Amino acid sequence: MTSWLGRLMSRRIRFGIAALVLYFCLHFLISRTLSLTFWPSSPSLLRKFDQVIVGMATNKATNKTYLATTVSPLATVSNSSPSTMPTLAPGSIRASGLVSSNLSICPEDPPGLLGDKFTVLTDSSRAPSWLELEQSLPFVRHGGCQPDDCVAKQRVAIIVPYRNRDAHLRLLLLVLHPMLRRQQLNYRIFAIEQSGTTRFNRAMLFNIGFVEAGKIFQPDCFIFHDVDLLPEHDHNIYRCGSKPRHLSAAIDKFGYKLPYETIFGGACSLTSEQFRAVNGFSNVFFGWGGEDDDFRNRVAWAGFQVSRYPMSIARYKMIKHNRDTKNDPNPQRVNLINKGRKRWKEDGLSSLQYNLVGVQDRHVVYFITVEIPEAEVLRRAHLS
C-alpha cells in the first residue's frame, strides 16, 4: 500500500511540474504575440503596458534632487556625463513598434508632404489642453516618433527655450509633430525651461538643451527653435546639411522678408559637429536681444556659410504676445556683440554652468527644467 501511494504521489508531482512548465511556455508565447502584433498598431495599449518609473536622482554638482521620469524603453535619465549614459543604437527602437532590419533609408523627398495645405493656429485661446494634445497625437511617444516604413537619415533634436509660454508651446507641438512625421524624421522635441527669478537667457538654454538632449537621445542634428514660431510649409525639412541652415527666413511679422541679410534667429539647424565647432551660443546674453547676431558671427568665424530654403518655403507665422517678464531688452547687447570675437572660444559650451532641476517625459515633449546662476555666469565671463 505504501509503495503504491508513493508511486501515485510521484506521478502527481511530475504531472504538476509538467503543467507548470506548459503554463509558463504558453504565457511567454502569448506575451510575445501581444507585443509583436498589437503594440505597434495600438499606442493606447502600449502606454497601458508601459511601466512608468519615477526615481529620485541626485545632482552631484549642487547636491539637489530632481525627479527623473523614465518610460520604457528609453534609457534612464540622470545627471551623468554623456559618456557614461546608457546608449541607444541609431534606429534601434521605434516609437510605434519594433524595427525591421530589412527597411531601406528614407527618401530624400518624403512622399507624403502637404506643402502649405495644413492648418496653423496662432490664437493662444484656441490652444488644446495637454490631454487634448496627447489624444490628438497618438503616434507620439517620448517627445517624438520615427517612421515605420524606412530608416530616417538622421536623429533630430528640436530644442525649444521656454518660460511661462505654456499655450504657445502647445500650439507649436500641435503643428510640429504631424509635420515632422510627414517628413519621415526620427526626432524628439525638448522644452528647456528656465526656473527661478533670474533674467531669461535664451541662448544659454539652447546650449543646455544641446547637452541634455545628447544624454537622452544622442542626436546627429539639432534644430534650435523659438516657441512662438510656427512653420507654414512642410517642404521646410527639419534636417541638417553640410552648412548651418537658417530655417525661418520668411516670417509674417516682417512681411515674409529678411529684416537684414545676416539674420540667423528664430529657427536654425546645425549638426552636432557644427555646433561644437562654433562653441555653441554665448552664455552672457541675459534679457532680450543680441544672442542671434552673436551666434551668426560665431558661425562665420568658424568658417561656415549659411544656407536657406527658398522664401516661398521658409515661411513661419509668429504667435502674438507681450514681452515676457524678466526678459527686458539687454542694454549691453551691442557692446557684447562688438566684443564677441575676443571671447567666443571661451564663452559657450566650454563654459556652460547650470543647475539641473528636473527631467520629465510628458509623451508629447520632454521638459528639462534648469536654474541659471546669472551672477556666477557673468562673474566667470568677467562681466560683473
C-alpha positions as CSV (number, residue, x, y, z in Angstrom):
1,M,0.0,0.0,0.0
2,T,2.8,2.4,1.0
3,S,4.7,1.7,-2.2
4,W,1.6,2.2,-4.4
5,L,0.8,5.6,-2.7
6,G,4.4,6.7,-3.2
7,R,4.2,5.9,-6.9
8,L,0.9,7.8,-7.2
9,M,2.3,10.9,-5.4
10,S,5.4,10.8,-7.6
11,R,3.3,10.8,-10.8
12,R,1.2,13.7,-9.4
13,I,4.4,15.7,-8.7
14,R,5.7,15.0,-12.2
15,F,2.4,16.0,-13.7
16,G,2.3,19.2,-11.7
17,I,5.8,20.2,-12.8
18,A,4.9,19.5,-16.4
19,A,1.8,21.6,-16.1
20,L,3.7,24.5,-14.6
21,V,6.3,24.3,-17.5
22,L,3.5,24.3,-20.0
23,Y,1.8,27.2,-18.3
24,F,5.0,29.4,-18.4
25,C,5.7,28.4,-22.0
26,L,2.1,29.4,-23.1
27,H,2.4,32.7,-21.1
28,F,5.7,33.6,-22.8
29,L,4.3,32.8,-26.3
30,I,1.1,34.9,-25.7
31,S,3.1,37.8,-24.3
32,R,5.4,37.8,-27.3
33,T,2.4,37.6,-29.7
34,L,0.8,40.6,-28.0
35,S,4.0,42.7,-28.1
36,L,4.6,41.9,-31.8
37,T,1.0,42.1,-33.0
38,F,-0.8,44.7,-31.0
39,W,1.7,47.2,-29.6
40,P,2.9,48.6,-32.9
41,S,-0.6,49.5,-34.0
42,S,-2.1,50.5,-30.7
43,P,-0.4,53.3,-28.9
44,S,-3.0,53.4,-26.1
45,L,-2.4,49.7,-25.4
46,L,1.3,50.2,-25.5
47,R,1.0,53.0,-23.0
48,K,-1.2,50.9,-20.8
49,F,1.6,48.3,-20.6
50,D,4.4,50.8,-20.2
51,Q,5.9,50.9,-16.7
52,V,6.5,54.5,-15.7
53,I,9.2,54.7,-13.0
54,V,9.7,57.9,-11.0
55,G,13.1,57.8,-9.4
56,M,15.0,60.2,-7.3
57,A,18.3,61.1,-8.7
58,T,20.9,63.4,-7.1
59,N,22.6,66.3,-8.9
60,K,26.2,65.8,-7.7
61,A,27.2,69.4,-8.7
62,T,24.5,71.0,-6.5
63,N,23.6,68.2,-4.1
64,K,20.0,68.8,-5.2
65,T,17.5,66.1,-6.1
66,Y,15.2,66.0,-9.0
67,L,12.5,63.7,-10.4
68,A,13.7,61.6,-13.3
69,T,10.7,60.1,-15.1
70,T,11.7,57.3,-17.3
71,V,9.3,55.5,-19.6
72,S,10.3,52.1,-21.1
73,P,12.2,51.6,-23.4
74,L,14.3,54.8,-23.1
75,A,17.5,54.7,-21.0
76,T,17.2,56.2,-17.5
77,V,17.6,60.0,-17.4
78,S,20.3,61.0,-14.9
79,N,22.8,63.8,-14.4
80,S,25.6,61.6,-15.5
81,S,28.0,62.7,-18.2
82,P,27.0,61.7,-21.8
83,S,29.9,59.2,-22.0
84,T,28.5,57.2,-19.0
85,M,24.9,57.2,-20.0
86,P,23.2,54.0,-21.3
87,T,23.0,54.3,-25.1
88,L,20.5,53.5,-27.8
89,A,21.9,52.4,-31.1
90,P,20.6,54.6,-34.0
91,G,17.3,53.2,-35.3
92,S,17.2,50.6,-32.6
93,I,13.8,51.5,-31.1
94,R,10.7,52.9,-32.9
95,A,8.0,54.9,-31.3
96,S,5.3,52.7,-32.9
97,G,6.9,49.3,-32.7
98,L,9.8,47.0,-33.4
99,V,12.4,47.6,-36.1
100,S,12.8,45.5,-39.2
101,S,16.4,45.1,-40.3
102,N,15.2,45.0,-43.9
103,L,14.0,48.6,-44.1
104,S,15.6,51.0,-46.6
105,I,16.8,54.5,-46.0
106,C,14.0,57.1,-46.2
107,P,13.9,59.0,-49.5
108,E,15.4,62.5,-49.8
109,D,12.0,63.9,-50.7
110,P,9.3,62.4,-48.4
111,P,6.3,61.3,-50.4
112,G,3.5,62.4,-48.0
113,L,4.2,66.1,-47.8
114,L,1.3,68.6,-48.0
115,G,3.2,71.8,-48.9
116,D,1.3,74.7,-47.2
117,K,-2.0,72.8,-47.2
118,F,-2.3,72.3,-43.4
119,T,-3.8,74.4,-40.5
120,V,-1.6,76.6,-38.4
121,L,-3.3,78.0,-35.3
122,T,-1.9,81.2,-33.8
123,D,-4.6,82.1,-31.4
124,S,-3.4,81.2,-27.9
125,S,-7.0,81.0,-26.6
126,R,-7.6,78.1,-29.0
127,A,-4.6,76.1,-27.9
128,P,-5.5,72.5,-27.0
129,S,-5.1,71.3,-23.4
130,W,-2.3,68.9,-22.7
131,L,-4.7,66.0,-22.6
132,E,-6.3,67.0,-25.9
133,L,-2.9,67.4,-27.4
134,E,-1.8,63.9,-26.4
135,Q,-5.1,62.4,-27.6
136,S,-4.7,64.1,-31.0
137,L,-1.1,62.8,-31.4
138,P,-1.4,59.0,-30.7
139,F,1.8,58.3,-32.7
140,V,4.0,60.4,-30.4
141,R,5.9,58.9,-27.5
142,H,8.9,60.2,-25.6
143,G,8.6,63.6,-27.3
144,G,8.7,62.3,-30.9
145,C,8.5,59.4,-33.2
146,Q,10.2,57.9,-36.2
147,P,8.9,56.3,-39.5
148,D,7.7,52.7,-39.6
149,D,8.4,52.0,-43.3
150,C,12.0,53.3,-43.6
151,V,15.1,54.3,-41.7
152,A,15.4,58.0,-41.1
153,K,18.6,59.7,-42.3
154,Q,19.3,61.5,-39.0
155,R,18.4,61.6,-35.4
156,V,17.0,65.1,-34.9
157,A,16.5,67.0,-31.6
158,I,14.3,70.1,-31.6
159,I,15.4,72.4,-28.7
160,V,12.9,75.0,-27.6
161,P,13.8,77.6,-24.8
162,Y,10.8,78.1,-22.6
163,R,9.5,80.1,-19.7
164,N,5.8,80.8,-18.9
165,R,4.7,80.2,-22.5
166,D,2.5,77.1,-22.0
167,A,-0.2,77.9,-24.6
168,H,2.5,78.8,-27.2
169,L,4.3,75.5,-26.6
170,R,1.1,73.6,-27.1
171,L,0.4,75.4,-30.4
172,L,3.9,74.7,-31.6
173,L,3.7,71.0,-30.7
174,L,0.3,70.8,-32.5
175,V,2.0,71.9,-35.7
176,L,5.4,70.3,-35.4
177,H,4.6,66.7,-34.6
178,P,2.4,66.0,-37.6
179,M,4.7,67.9,-39.9
180,L,7.9,66.1,-38.7
181,R,6.1,62.8,-39.0
182,R,5.3,63.6,-42.7
183,Q,8.9,64.5,-43.2
184,Q,9.9,60.9,-42.0
185,L,12.2,62.1,-39.3
186,N,13.5,60.3,-36.3
187,Y,13.1,63.1,-33.8
188,R,12.5,64.3,-30.2
189,I,11.3,67.7,-29.0
190,F,12.8,69.1,-25.8
191,A,11.4,72.2,-24.0
192,I,14.2,73.7,-21.9
193,E,12.5,75.6,-19.1
194,Q,14.3,78.2,-17.0
195,S,13.1,78.4,-13.5
196,G,13.9,80.9,-10.7
197,T,13.8,84.7,-10.9
198,T,17.0,85.5,-12.9
199,R,16.7,87.2,-16.3
200,F,15.8,84.9,-19.2
201,N,18.8,83.5,-21.1
202,R,17.5,82.0,-24.4
203,A,21.0,81.4,-25.8
204,M,22.2,79.5,-22.7
205,L,19.0,77.4,-22.8
206,F,20.0,76.3,-26.3
207,N,23.4,75.2,-25.0
208,I,21.8,73.3,-22.1
209,G,19.3,71.7,-24.5
210,F,22.2,70.5,-26.7
211,V,23.9,68.9,-23.7
212,E,20.9,67.3,-22.0
213,A,19.2,66.1,-25.2
214,G,22.5,64.4,-26.0
215,K,22.2,62.3,-22.8
216,I,18.7,61.1,-23.7
217,F,18.6,60.8,-27.5
218,Q,22.1,61.2,-28.9
219,P,21.1,63.3,-32.0
220,D,23.1,63.9,-35.2
221,C,21.2,67.1,-35.9
222,F,19.8,69.9,-33.8
223,I,17.0,72.4,-34.5
224,F,17.2,75.5,-32.3
225,H,13.6,76.8,-32.3
226,D,11.7,79.7,-30.8
227,V,8.5,78.7,-29.1
228,D,6.4,81.3,-30.9
229,L,7.3,80.4,-34.5
230,L,5.0,78.1,-36.4
231,P,6.1,76.6,-39.8
232,E,3.7,77.1,-42.6
233,H,5.2,74.8,-45.3
234,D,6.3,71.2,-44.7
235,H,8.9,71.2,-47.6
236,N,10.9,73.1,-45.0
237,I,12.6,69.8,-44.0
238,Y,14.0,69.8,-40.4
239,R,17.2,68.1,-41.3
240,C,20.9,69.2,-41.2
241,G,23.2,69.6,-44.1
242,S,26.8,70.4,-44.8
243,K,26.1,74.1,-43.9
244,P,24.2,75.5,-40.9
245,R,20.7,76.4,-42.2
246,H,18.5,79.4,-41.3
247,L,15.1,77.8,-41.4
248,S,12.8,80.8,-40.5
249,A,13.8,83.2,-43.3
250,A,10.3,84.4,-44.1
251,I,8.2,85.4,-41.0
252,D,4.8,87.1,-41.3
253,K,5.8,89.7,-38.8
254,F,8.4,91.0,-41.2
255,G,6.2,90.7,-44.3
256,Y,7.8,87.4,-45.2
257,K,11.1,89.2,-46.0
258,L,14.5,89.2,-44.3
259,P,14.8,92.2,-42.0
260,Y,18.5,92.1,-42.8
261,E,20.7,89.7,-44.7
262,T,22.7,88.2,-41.8
263,I,19.7,87.4,-39.5
264,F,20.0,83.9,-38.1
265,G,17.4,83.9,-35.4
266,G,14.0,82.1,-35.0
267,A,14.8,78.6,-36.1
268,C,18.1,77.2,-37.4
269,S,19.7,73.7,-37.9
270,L,23.2,72.6,-37.2
271,T,24.8,69.2,-36.9
272,S,26.4,68.2,-33.6
273,E,29.8,68.8,-35.1
274,Q,29.0,72.2,-36.4
275,F,27.5,73.3,-33.1
276,R,30.6,72.2,-31.2
277,A,32.9,73.9,-33.8
278,V,31.3,77.3,-33.0
279,N,31.3,76.6,-29.2
280,G,27.5,76.9,-29.1
281,F,25.9,80.1,-28.2
282,S,27.3,82.8,-25.9
283,N,26.2,82.4,-22.3
284,V,26.3,86.1,-21.3
285,F,23.2,87.4,-23.1
286,F,20.7,87.9,-20.3
287,G,17.4,89.5,-21.3
288,W,16.2,90.2,-24.8
289,G,18.3,90.7,-27.9
290,G,21.7,90.2,-29.4
291,E,22.4,86.5,-29.0
292,D,21.3,85.5,-32.5
293,D,23.6,88.1,-34.1
294,D,26.5,87.0,-31.9
295,F,25.8,83.4,-32.9
296,R,25.8,84.3,-36.6
297,N,29.2,85.8,-36.1
298,R,30.4,82.6,-34.5
299,V,29.2,80.6,-37.4
300,A,31.2,82.9,-39.8
301,W,34.3,82.9,-37.5
302,A,34.3,79.1,-37.5
303,G,34.4,79.1,-41.3
304,F,30.8,78.1,-42.1
305,Q,28.5,79.6,-44.7
306,V,24.7,79.7,-44.0
307,S,22.1,78.1,-46.3
308,R,18.4,78.9,-46.6
309,Y,15.4,77.3,-48.3
310,P,13.6,79.5,-50.8
311,M,11.5,82.2,-49.2
312,S,8.3,80.6,-50.5
313,I,9.1,77.5,-48.3
314,A,10.9,79.0,-45.3
315,R,7.6,80.6,-44.1
316,Y,6.5,81.0,-40.5
317,K,3.7,82.6,-38.5
318,M,4.6,84.3,-35.2
319,I,2.3,84.0,-32.2
320,K,1.4,87.5,-31.0
321,H,2.3,88.1,-27.3
322,N,3.5,90.6,-24.9
323,R,7.1,90.6,-23.8
324,D,7.9,88.1,-21.0
325,T,8.7,89.2,-17.5
326,K,12.4,89.1,-16.7
327,N,13.1,89.4,-20.5
328,D,13.5,93.2,-21.0
329,P,15.9,94.4,-23.7
330,N,19.5,93.9,-22.7
331,P,21.2,97.3,-22.6
332,Q,24.6,95.7,-23.1
333,R,23.7,93.7,-26.1
334,V,25.5,95.8,-28.7
335,N,28.7,96.0,-26.7
336,L,28.6,92.3,-26.1
337,I,28.2,91.7,-29.9
338,N,31.1,94.0,-30.7
339,K,33.4,92.2,-28.3
340,G,32.2,88.8,-29.1
341,R,35.2,87.7,-31.1
342,K,37.6,88.1,-28.1
343,R,35.7,85.5,-26.1
344,W,33.8,83.2,-28.4
345,K,36.2,80.2,-27.9
346,E,36.0,80.5,-24.1
347,D,32.3,81.6,-23.7
348,G,29.8,78.9,-24.7
349,L,29.6,75.2,-24.5
350,S,33.1,75.3,-23.0
351,S,32.0,77.4,-20.0
352,L,28.4,76.1,-19.5
353,Q,27.2,76.3,-15.9
354,Y,23.7,75.5,-14.7
355,N,21.7,73.5,-12.1
356,L,19.6,70.7,-13.4
357,V,16.2,70.8,-11.6
358,G,14.1,68.2,-13.3
359,V,13.6,66.0,-16.3
360,Q,10.1,64.9,-17.3
361,D,8.8,62.9,-20.2
362,R,5.3,64.1,-21.0
363,H,4.8,61.9,-24.0
364,V,4.4,64.8,-26.5
365,V,7.5,66.7,-25.2
366,Y,10.5,66.3,-22.9
367,F,10.6,69.0,-20.2
368,I,14.0,69.8,-18.9
369,T,14.0,72.4,-16.1
370,V,17.1,74.2,-15.1
371,E,18.3,77.1,-12.9
372,I,20.9,79.5,-14.3
373,P,23.2,81.3,-11.8
374,E,23.3,84.7,-13.6
375,A,25.7,86.4,-11.2
376,E,28.2,83.5,-11.3
377,V,28.0,83.2,-15.1
378,L,28.7,86.9,-15.5
379,R,31.5,86.8,-12.9
380,R,33.2,84.0,-14.7
381,A,33.0,85.9,-18.0
382,H,34.5,89.0,-16.2
383,L,31.3,91.0,-16.9
384,S,30.1,91.6,-13.4
